[in-house]
Amino acid sequence: MSYTQKQIDKFNRQKYIAQMEKVSKNIFRMLRDENVGSKDFVLKLSKLKKDLDERAEVQLDSEYHQQLKSYIVRLHRMTCLNETFCDKNLDDMREAEMSNLNRLQKLKNGMSYKKEKHRAKRQNDEWD
């Protein structure tokens, strides 16, 4: 069975997004764990970023996915590409980076809490 280009693109997009989600979850787990040192953090993040870079880059439409990608790139630049990164730097940034990840999760979940019946009600109010 042969796949259409549209199916292949959709598959690649899903895999790229899943990989970004995996990176963000691992970052959160490492930041939350006080026993993770700067060397472990850099090694793991470098490996995760390398795996993400190996995937074909795709067009990201949602604001959440765009911000998640820029967050991963920024954190990688701040930690892995910074030769002076140490345990003290990691401890100093833990709280702020966990807040940033939390903000990204709120952005992701922003629309999922509104029930369809409430959206329709608000739209109909304009007609009254």
C-alpha positions, 0 to 999 in steps of 0.5 A: 500500500502506498501513502499519499504525500499528505498522509506522510506529512501528517505522520511526520508532523505528529511524530515531530510534535510528540518528540517536542512533548517528550522533550518538555516532559523530560525537562520538567522531570529533570527540573523537579528532581533536586538530585539531577546535576548540571552535567546530567541535565546537559547530557539528557537535554543534548540527547533529546534535542539531537533526537528532535533535530533528526526529525524532519522539521515541520510547519507548526501552526498552533501558538503552543507548538511554536512557543514550545519549540522556541522554549526548547531551543532557548533552554538548549542554548542557555544550558548545553551551549553555555560552557560556564553552566554549572550546578549553581546555574541550574539551581538558580533557574529551576523555579523560573523554568518550571513556571515557564513550562507551567505557562506553556501547559496552560496555553495548551490546555486553554481551550479544553476547559470550555464546554461547547454548550457555553461557547454556543450560548455566548455566540447567540447572545449577540443576536438578542 
